[in-house]
Amino acid sequence: MMPRTTPQRLRVLAMLLVSAVLLVAAASWTRVAQAGQDADNLRERRLPAVLALEQVAEALTEADRAAVGQLASGAFPLTGPGTDYQDAVKTAGQALADARERMDGSDRALSRLRAVDGLIIEFTGLVGMAQSGREGPQAVAGIAYASELLHAPDTGILARVAELRDTELAAIRDTRDGYWTSTVAAVPLAVGAVAALLLLVGTLWYLRRRFRRHLNLPLVLALAALLALAVWDLSNAARTRDRIDTAAGPGVTRLAELWQARTAVQRVVGAESLALVTRGVGVDHRAAADVALRELADPALPEATVRTRAAEMAGIVAQLRGRGFGPEPDGIDLTPRDERSVQLLIGGGTGTLTVVAAAADNGIADAIAAARLDTERRLAEAADDEGLGLGGPLLCTGMLAAGLWGLWRRYDEYRTGG
């Protein structure tokens, strides 16, 4: 039943104003809080988890490269896999622990992490057993088995790490495409703002007609506060959407590709070294090196300097292959070393595969640091409410106070007759 008297109409308008303002305030606060939470989750948990898992893969590939390099150089009987190997294994363990802390802790994820942990222990065990074989068949077999355990398709350590990484990448995409980080999340506020706008404009028109007043300043101020909040909130929603789209889309993809390029660099050296010490028997390690070189030469990789280094590496690899696998084995020595091949492979001078690979790795590491900084900055900006967390409630409070004051003035005027 419609109110028939002016006081009744004013009371109804006041209740409607309170409802509309509360709707606007709730919609604004909820969107800002949830969007900030999602952006923080991406920056503090999901992105670091992906990068930690990529680092696990790169560090283990580096450990593989270091161990087989020591065997190829002839230092294996004295030093074992070497300090580079030990440092890489330690880095992989720390990165895996970091990933465990960042991930969601589901039973499935923890089970996969435990499986990777167990396989890394098996990997290091095989390398340790290889050392007792000095340079003979046992050493070669141990290193080869360890490498196979690491790189085996579907069942290898790197394949399992990639599964975990892909799960985290899917979670990032889900958050990026989620409701709270989209501009659709601002629809409730827009609906509430339109309702409040129509109510305030209708109230101004009604009071002007009923009380013969040209202007109700408190209601005009309430209208201005409403428009300011709506523009502020919608602008923030669009800004959040833009930053999330860029950071959780191209930003994360580029970081993952750069880490995989670092892994590919290590793989080229490791696979060529393993091909040399096994004399090409068994698994075609040079095919793995070819795959890694193609990844590094891919035009989609944005770092031109890395592609240049990849071309240099490919040239050195061609020289290595032109020399074959070295002299025929003598007795039980299955790792005959052609000194020029060893020098091209792991020598310390310019124009050697290890040195060029190290330069490529350093360049990629610098690109990763810059890309990560940019991605984290965008996620931080996406989480920033630009003052809406405090300013929104204050504007709503001012809007409500001004609107009710404007209605009370007319109500009091009618009640007192003045």
C-alpha positions in Angstrom: 0.0 0.0 0.0 1.5 3.3 -1.0 2.0 5.9 1.7 -0.6 8.7 1.5 0.9 11.4 3.7 4.1 13.5 3.2 5.6 12.3 6.5 5.0 8.7 5.5 6.6 9.3 2.1 9.6 10.9 3.7 10.0 8.0 6.1 9.8 5.5 3.2 12.3 7.5 1.2 14.7 7.5 4.2 14.4 3.7 4.5 15.0 3.2 0.8 18.0 5.5 1.0 19.5 3.5 3.9 19.0 0.3 2.0 20.5 1.6 -1.3 23.5 3.0 0.5 24.1 -0.2 2.4 23.9 -2.2 -0.8 26.5 0.2 -2.4 28.8 0.0 0.6 28.6 -3.8 0.8 29.1 -4.3 -2.9 32.1 -2.0 -3.0 33.8 -3.3 0.2 33.3 -7.0 -0.8 34.7 -6.6 -4.3 37.7 -4.6 -3.1 38.5 -7.1 -0.3 38.1 -10.2 -2.5 40.0 -8.8 -5.5 42.8 -7.8 -3.2 42.9 -11.2 -1.6 43.0 -13.0 -5.0 45.8 -10.7 -6.2 47.8 -11.2 -3.0 47.3 -15.0 -3.3 48.8 -14.9 -6.8 51.7 -12.7 -5.7 52.6 -14.5 -2.5 51.7 -18.1 -3.2 50.8 -19.2 -6.7 53.5 -17.3 -8.7 56.3 -18.2 -6.2 55.2 -21.8 -6.3 55.4 -22.0 -10.1 58.8 -20.3 -10.1 60.1 -22.6 -7.3 59.1 -25.7 -9.3 60.7 -24.3 -12.4 63.9 -23.7 -10.3 63.7 -27.3 -9.1 63.8 -28.5 -12.8 66.6 -26.2 -13.7 68.7 -27.0 -10.7 68.4 -30.8 -11.2 69.3 -30.4 -14.8 72.3 -28.4 -13.8 73.2 -31.2 -11.3 73.0 -33.7 -14.1 75.2 -31.6 -16.3 77.7 -31.0 -13.6 78.0 -34.7 -12.7 78.5 -35.9 -16.3 80.9 -33.0 -17.0 83.1 -34.2 -14.2 83.1 -37.7 -15.6 83.9 -36.4 -19.1 86.8 -34.3 -17.7 88.5 -37.1 -15.9 88.1 -35.5 -12.5 85.3 -37.9 -11.4 87.5 -40.4 -9.6 89.1 -37.7 -7.4 86.3 -35.2 -6.8 83.1 -37.1 -7.6 80.3 -35.1 -9.1 81.9 -31.9 -7.8 80.8 -28.8 -5.9 78.6 -27.5 -8.8 76.6 -30.7 -8.5 76.4 -30.4 -4.7 75.3 -26.8 -4.9 72.7 -27.6 -7.6 71.2 -30.5 -5.6 71.0 -28.2 -2.5 69.3 -25.5 -4.6 66.8 -28.0 -5.9 66.0 -29.2 -2.4 65.5 -25.7 -1.1 63.3 -24.8 -4.1 61.2 -27.9 -3.6 60.7 -27.0 0.1 59.7 -23.4 -0.9 57.1 -24.8 -3.4 55.7 -27.1 -0.7 55.1 -24.1 1.6 53.4 -22.1 -1.2 51.2 -24.8 -2.6 47.7 -25.5 -1.3 48.7 -28.5 0.8 46.1 -30.9 -0.7 46.7 -34.6 -0.2 47.2 -35.0 -4.0 49.8 -32.2 -4.1 51.6 -33.5 -1.0 51.7 -37.0 -2.4 53.2 -35.8 -5.6 55.8 -33.8 -3.7 56.8 -36.8 -1.6 57.2 -38.8 -4.8 59.5 -36.1 -6.2 61.5 -36.1 -3.0 61.9 -39.8 -3.1 63.1 -39.7 -6.7 65.6 -37.0 -6.0 67.1 -39.2 -3.2 67.2 -42.0 -5.7 68.9 -39.7 -8.3 71.6 -38.6 -5.8 72.1 -42.2 -4.7 72.8 -43.3 -8.3 75.3 -40.5 -8.7 76.9 -41.5 -5.4 77.2 -45.2 -6.5 78.7 -44.1 -9.8 81.6 -42.5 -7.9 82.7 -45.9 -6.6 83.1 -47.0 -10.2 85.8 -44.3 -10.8 85.7 -44.0 -14.7 84.8 -47.6 -15.5 81.5 -49.1 -16.7 79.9 -48.7 -13.2 80.5 -45.0 -13.2 79.2 -44.5 -16.7 76.1 -46.7 -16.0 75.4 -44.9 -12.7 75.5 -41.5 -14.3 73.5 -42.6 -17.3 70.8 -44.2 -15.1 70.6 -41.1 -13.0 70.1 -39.0 -16.1 67.5 -41.3 -17.4 65.6 -41.2 -14.0 65.7 -37.4 -14.3 64.6 -37.0 -17.9 62.4 -40.0 -18.6 59.2 -38.9 -20.4 56.0 -39.2 -18.2 57.7 -41.0 -15.3 60.9 -39.0 -14.8 61.6 -36.4 -12.0 61.2 -33.5 -14.4 58.0 -34.9 -15.8 56.5 -35.1 -12.3 57.7 -31.6 -11.4 56.1 -30.3 -14.7 52.8 -31.9 -13.6 52.9 -30.0 -10.3 53.9 -26.8 -12.1 51.0 -27.2 -14.6 48.6 -27.6 -11.7 49.7 -24.3 -10.2 49.6 -22.6 -13.6 46.0 -23.8 -14.0 45.2 -22.4 -10.5 46.7 -19.1 -11.7 44.5 -19.1 -14.8 41.4 -19.9 -12.7 42.1 -16.9 -10.4 42.8 -14.7 -13.4 39.5 -15.7 -15.0 37.6 -15.7 -11.6 34.7 -13.6 -10.7 36.3 -11.2 -8.2 39.2 -10.2 -10.4 36.8 -9.4 -13.3 35.0 -6.2 -14.1 31.7 -8.2 -13.7 32.4 -8.1 -9.9 31.5 -4.4 -10.1 28.0 -5.1 -11.4 26.4 -5.3 -7.9 27.9 -1.9 -7.1 26.7 -0.5 -10.4 23.2 -1.8 -9.8 23.2 -0.4 -6.3 24.6 2.9 -7.5 21.9 3.2 -10.2 19.2 2.5 -7.7 20.6 5.0 -5.3 21.0 7.6 -8.1 17.4 7.1 -9.2 16.2 7.4 -5.7 18.2 10.6 -5.0 17.1 12.2 -8.2 13.5 11.2 -7.6 13.7 12.5 -4.1 15.1 15.8 -5.2 12.3 16.1 -7.8 9.6 15.2 -5.2 10.9 17.6 -2.6 11.2 20.4 -5.1 7.6 19.9 -6.3 6.2 19.3 -2.8 8.0 22.0 -0.8 8.6 24.5 -3.6 12.4 24.4 -3.1 14.7 24.7 -6.0 17.6 22.9 -4.3 18.3 20.5 -1.4 22.0 20.9 -0.8 22.5 17.9 1.5 20.8 15.6 -1.1 23.0 17.1 -3.8 26.1 16.4 -1.7 24.8 12.8 -1.2 24.4 12.5 -5.0 27.9 13.8 -5.6 29.4 11.4 -3.0 27.5 8.5 -4.8 28.9 9.5 -8.2 32.4 9.9 -6.8 32.3 6.4 -5.2 30.9 4.7 -8.3 33.6 6.2 -10.6 36.3 5.4 -8.0 35.2 1.8 -7.6 34.6 1.1 -11.3 38.0 2.6 -12.1 39.7 0.4 -9.5 37.9 -2.7 -10.8 39.1 -1.9 -14.4 42.6 -1.3 -13.1 42.6 -4.6 -11.1 41.4 -6.5 -14.2 44.1 -5.0 -16.4 46.9 -5.7 -13.9 45.7 -9.3 -13.3 45.3 -10.0 -17.0 48.8 -8.8 -17.8 50.6 -10.3 -14.8 48.8 -13.7 -14.5 48.7 -14.1 -18.3 51.7 -13.0 -20.4 53.7 -12.2 -17.3 53.6 -15.7 -15.8 53.9 -17.3 -19.2 57.1 -15.4 -20.0 58.6 -16.2 -16.6 57.9 -19.9 -17.1 59.4 -19.8 -20.6 62.5 -18.1 -19.3 63.0 -20.7 -16.6 62.5 -23.4 -19.1 65.1 -21.8 -21.4 67.6 -21.9 -18.5 66.8 -25.6 -18.1 67.3 -26.1 -21.8 70.8 -24.5 -21.7 71.9 -26.9 -19.0 70.3 -29.8 -20.9 72.4 -29.1 -24.1 75.7 -29.3 -22.2 74.6 -32.3 -20.1 73.2 -34.3 -23.1 76.3 -33.7 -25.2 78.6 -34.6 -22.3 76.6 -37.8 -21.7 76.7 -38.7 -25.4 80.5 -38.4 -25.2 81.0 -40.5 -22.1 78.6 -43.2 -23.3 80.1 -43.1 -26.8 76.6 -42.8 -28.3 75.6 -46.2 -26.9 72.0 -46.6 -25.6 69.8 -43.5 -25.4 70.3 -40.9 -28.1 71.4 -38.1 -25.8 72.3 -35.9 -28.8 68.6 -35.9 -29.8 67.8 -34.4 -26.4 70.4 -31.7 -27.0 68.8 -31.0 -30.4 65.4 -30.5 -28.8 66.9 -28.1 -26.2 68.7 -26.1 -28.9 65.4 -25.8 -30.9 63.7 -24.5 -27.8 66.4 -21.9 -27.3 66.3 -20.8 -30.9 62.5 -20.4 -30.9 61.6 -16.9 -32.2 58.9 -16.8 -29.5 61.6 -16.5 -26.9 61.8 -12.7 -26.5 65.5 -12.4 -25.5 67.4 -11.9 -28.8 70.7 -12.3 -27.0 69.7 -15.8 -25.8 68.9 -16.8 -29.4 72.3 -15.5 -30.4 74.0 -17.6 -27.7 71.9 -20.6 -28.8 73.3 -20.2 -32.3 76.9 -20.1 -30.9 76.1 -23.3 -28.9 74.7 -25.0 -32.0 78.0 -24.2 -33.8 80.1 -25.7 -31.1 77.9 -28.8 -31.0 78.4 -29.2 -34.7 82.1 -29.2 -34.2 81.9 -31.7 -31.4 79.8 -34.1 -33.5 82.2 -33.7 -36.4 84.9 -35.3 -34.2 82.8 -38.4 -33.3 83.1 -39.9 -29.9 86.8 -40.1 -29.5 89.3 -43.0 -29.7 88.3 -46.6 -29.4 88.1 -47.8 -25.8 91.1 -49.5 -24.3 90.4 -52.4 -21.9 87.7 -51.5 -19.3 88.0 -47.7 -19.9 84.6 -46.8 -21.4 85.2 -43.0 -21.2 88.0 -42.4 -23.7 88.6 -38.7 -23.9 89.6 -37.0 -27.1 91.3 -33.9 -25.5 90.0 -31.5 -28.2 86.4 -32.7 -27.7 86.7 -32.3 -24.0 88.1 -28.8 -24.4 85.3 -27.8 -26.8 82.8 -29.3 -24.4 83.8 -28.1 -20.9 86.9 -26.1 -21.4 87.3 -22.7 -19.7 88.3 -20.7 -22.7 86.2 -18.7 -25.1 84.3 -20.6 -27.8 83.6 -23.6 -25.6 80.2 -25.0 -25.0 80.3 -24.6 -21.2 81.4 -20.9 -21.3 78.8 -19.9 -24.0 76.1 -21.8 -22.0 77.1 -19.9 -18.9 76.8 -16.6 -20.7 73.4 -17.6 -22.0 72.4 -18.7 -18.5 73.4 -15.4 -17.0 71.5 -13.4 -19.6 68.4 -15.5 -19.0 68.8 -15.1 -15.2 68.9 -11.3 -15.6 65.8 -11.4 -17.8 64.0 -13.5 -15.2 64.8 -11.1 -12.4 63.5 -8.1 -14.4 60.4 -10.0 -15.5 59.6 -11.2 -12.0 59.9 -7.7 -10.6 57.5 -6.4 -13.3 55.0 -9.2 -12.7 55.1 -8.8 -8.9 54.7 -5.0 -9.3 51.6 -5.5 -11.4 50.1 -7.9 -8.9 50.8 -5.5 -6.1 49.0 -2.8 -8.0 46.1 -5.2 -8.6 45.8 -5.8 -4.9 46.0 -2.0 -4.1 42.5 -0.7 -3.3 43.7 2.9 -4.0 42.2 4.0 -0.7 38.8 2.5 -1.3 39.0 0.3 1.8 38.8 3.5 3.9 37.5 6.0 1.4 34.5 3.9 0.4 32.9 3.5 3.8 33.6 7.2 4.5 31.9 8.3 1.3 29.0 6.0 2.1 28.7 7.3 5.6 28.8 10.9 4.3 26.2 10.0 1.6 23.9 8.5 4.1 24.3 11.3 6.6 23.7 14.0 4.0 20.7 12.2 2.5 19.0 11.7 5.8 19.8 15.2 6.9 18.2 16.5 3.7 15.1 14.5 4.3 14.9 15.4 8.0 15.0 19.1 7.1 11.9 18.7 5.0 10.3 16.4 7.5 10.9 18.8 10.3 9.7 21.7 8.2 6.4 19.9 7.5 6.1 18.8 11.1 6.6 22.3 12.5 4.8 24.0 9.8 7.7 26.2 9.1 
